[in-house]
């Protein structure tokens, strides 16, 4: 019997602050979607991995960040256009909601300021500064960081993660997003279940299986009018496949993907199906940290690497 993992990239404005024209509907939906997801996850008793941008855990700052080796202009939007938008830059109230929720969520890191670790311009010093500040802030909250989600799934500097005590990260999905992903899964019958593996740095890669909002806009509207919500169909397929396997179905999203009640309903339907299959079978729901601990226990017990999902290689196939 396999398991299901849900991870969320919790970033508010930080997910878009480096873009020339941030998508207004997504930017303004961050807090709404965060609250809706907390309510839904509690309703269906689904613990999730919340990968939070560390800056959101601050109560305030001057926007200068003098000791941070960020490239020129990195904090310009915080200092300028969003200087009076504390609702986009800070979210300690939302983080408290995660920690106080009925569901036993995991607090993970999404860096300090959403730096892209796979960008050639991001050197080791910058990556280390992001982890250093994020873990420092977490410690001030009495929390530790065991899991890490790369901004925009841009994998890099895994050695830095290991240096800062991270145990697991979300690797890139072996399946494609959007229309191509629907085609691969439904027509080519490509599996949505993945196998977590330990990489050469001792980190457990818990690969993504499905981005739950990879099929949007007019294409989604047309598909729903003649068939069904494609992402709901794929999520159900992945959950059912996890029931029949010993792998992991890892679905992920941003809270800001929930821009309307239609998006809320997608998530309600997915979690409802998960609840039903969990009640009918031995299917489990795990956080990324729990997957990593399970893999490590298997290794310590001397279970064969293939059976435990350990082969010393990292899964870094692209989205």
N, C-alpha and C positions, 0 to 999 in steps of 0.2 A: 504494500500500500504506500502510495506516495504522499506528498504534502503540498500545500498551497502557501505561497508567500505573497503578501501585499506590501509594496513599498511606495512611499510618497515623497516627492521632491518638494519640500516646504520652503518657499523662498520669497513670497510676496514680491515686492518690486525688484529685489536683487536678481531675479531670474532674467530680467530684461534691461537692467540699468546700462549695459554696454551696447545696446542696440540703437541705431540712429532713430528709428521710429518704433518704440515699443507698442505692441498691440493693446489698445486701450481697453477692450472688453476683458482681456485676460488680466491685465494689470489691476483693474478695478474689481475683479472677481476673487482675488486671492483670499481675503478674509471671509467672504461669504462661503466659498468652497471649503475652506479649512473647517469652519463650524459645521457645515453639512456633513462632511466626511467623519468628523468626530462623533456626531449623532448617529450616523448610519453604522459605523463600526461598533459603537456601544450597543445599538439595537440588536445587531446580529452577533455580538460577542466575538468580534474578529480582531485579534491583536495584530498590529501592523508596525512596520519599520518606518518611522518618521525621520527622514533625513533633512535636518533643519540647517539653514544658513546661519552660521554662528552670530552674525551681526544682529539677527532678530532677537537674540536673547539679551541684548543690552537694553537698558532703560533709556539711554541717551548717549550721544557722543558729539564731538565738535566737527566731525566730518573731515578732519585733517589727516589723521592716521599717519603722523610723521614717522613713526618707527616701522611702518609697513613698506616693504620694497616693491610696491605696486608700480606698474608702468605709468608714465605721465598720462594724466587725464582719467585714470581708472575710477576715481571717486568724484568726478566732475558732476555727474547727475545728482549725487547725494548733496553736494555742496551748492548746486545751482537750482536746476528746475524742480528738484524734489526736496529742497531744503525745508519747505513748510509741509511736507507730506510725511509726517512721522508714522502715519498708518501704513506706509509702504516700506519704511526703513526699520521699524522696530515692531516686535510682536511678543514681548514676554508674557502677555496675557494669553496668547494663543498657545505658547509653549507650555504654560502652566496647565492649560486644558488637556494637552497630550499626557502630561505626567499624572494628572488627577483623574483621568478617564477610568471608567469601569473596566474596559478592555486593557489588558496588560501590554501596552505599547512599548516599543523599543525606541529610545532617542538615539538617533545616529547623526553623523555629520554630512553636510553638503558643502563643505569648506566654510571659510569665514565670510568671504565676499563674492562667492560664485566665480572664482577664477577657473579657467579651463586648463586642466592639468595636461592635456594632450597637445596643447598649442605649443609649437616650437619656441614661441617667445616666453613661455613659462619655464624658467630655469628652476633648478633644485632649491635655490634660496627662496624663491617666491612660493613654491609648493610647501616648503617647510614652514614658512611664516604663516601660511593659511592654516596648516594643521596645528601649529603651535598656539595660535590665537584661539582657534575653535576649541581645542582641548582645554585651554586655560579657562575660557568662559564656562565650559561645561563643568569643570571642577568647581568653579565658584557657585554653581547651582547644586553641587553635591552629586554630579553625574559623571560617568565616564563614557568614552566613545569606543565602542567595539566594532561598529559597522560604518561604512562609508559609501556614499553614492556620488559618483563623479558628475559635476555639472555637464549637462547635455551629453552624458554618457561618453565623455571624452577621456578615455583611460590613459593614464600616464603617471610616472613617478610612484610606482607601487612600492619601491624601496622606502620612500618617505612614509607611506602609510604604516609599513612594518616598524619603522623606527619609532613612530608615535603610538605604538601599541594597538593599532587597529587589527581586528581579527578577520573581517570579511568585507568584501566590496561587491557591488553589483556590476557584473561584467556585461558587455554588449550582447544583445540578443542574436541568436543564430537565425532568426526569422526576420523578414523585412516588415516595415510598417506600411500602413495604408492599403491601397488597392492591391499592391503586389503581395502583401502579407496575407490578405484574404484569399487571393488566388493560390498562393503556396499552400495554405492550410486546408482549403476546401477542395480545390481541384487536384493539386499534387499530393494531398494528404500528408503534408509535412508535419512532423510532431511538434507540439507546443511545450512538451516537457523537456527539461534540461537536467544535466547532472552536475552538481557543484563539485569543484575540484580544487585541490590545494596547489598553489603556484610555487615557483622557486623561491619566493620570499616568505613562505609559510602562511600566506594569506589564503583564505577560502573564497574562491570566486563563486558567487551565487548568481549565475547569469539571468538576465531578464528573459522572460518568455514572450510577453505581450504588453505593448503600450496601449492602454485602454482608450485613448483618444487619438488614434492614428488614422481614423477614417471619418473626416468631418466635412463640413460645407455642403455644397450642392450634391456631391456624390452620396453622402449619408442620407440626405432627404430623398433622393431617388431610390436608393436601396431600401429604405424603410417603407416607401410607398408600394413597392412591388414584391418585397421579400420580408426582411426583418432588419433590426439593427445589427449590422455586420459585427460590431465589436462585442455585442452581447452574445451573438452566436459563437464567436471564437472563444470568448471567456468560458461559456458553458462547455465547449469542446475541450478546452484545456483542463478544466476542473474534472470532467469525466475521465479524461485520459490519465490524470493523476491518480484517480481511484483505481485504475487498472494497471498502474505501473509502480515502480519504486523511485521515480524521479521527483522533480520539483516543478510545479507550475508557478511561475513568478510573474505576477501582473503588477503593473506600476502606472502611476499617474501623477499629475500635479494637482493640488487643491484648486488652483486657478483654472483648471480645465472645466470645472463645474460653473458654467456661465449662465445656466438657465435650468428650469425645472425638468426639461427634457434630459439634461445631463444627470441631474439628480436621480431620475427614474432609471437611467442606464445602470448607475451604481447600485440602486436598490435591487434591481432585478438580478444583477450579478451576485450580490451578497446573499440574496434570498436563495438562489440556486446553490451557492456554496453551503449555506445553512442546511438545506435539504439533503444534499449529498453527504455532508458530515454526519447528519443524524441517521442516515441509512447505512453508513459504512464506517470503516475505521480511519477514514481520511482525517488528517490532522492539518492544522494551520500553524505555521511557524513564523517567527521573525527571522531576519537574516542572521542575527546573532545566535539564535537557537540552532539554525542549520549549521553554522560554523562549529558550535560546541558539539553537536552530534557527530560531525565529521571527525573532529579531533578525538572524541571518545572512541570512535571506531578504530582510528589509527593506533591509539594507545592500547586497545584491546587486541591488536594484532590481526584485525580483519584484513583480508586481501584488499589491496588498493583499488582494484576495479570494482569490487562489490561495495566498497565504502565511498566510491566516487572520488578517488584520489589517484592522480597519476603524475603529479609534479609539473603539470603543464597548465597554463592559464588559458581560459576560453576568452578570446578577444575578437571574435568575428563581428563584423560591422552591422549596424542597423541599416 
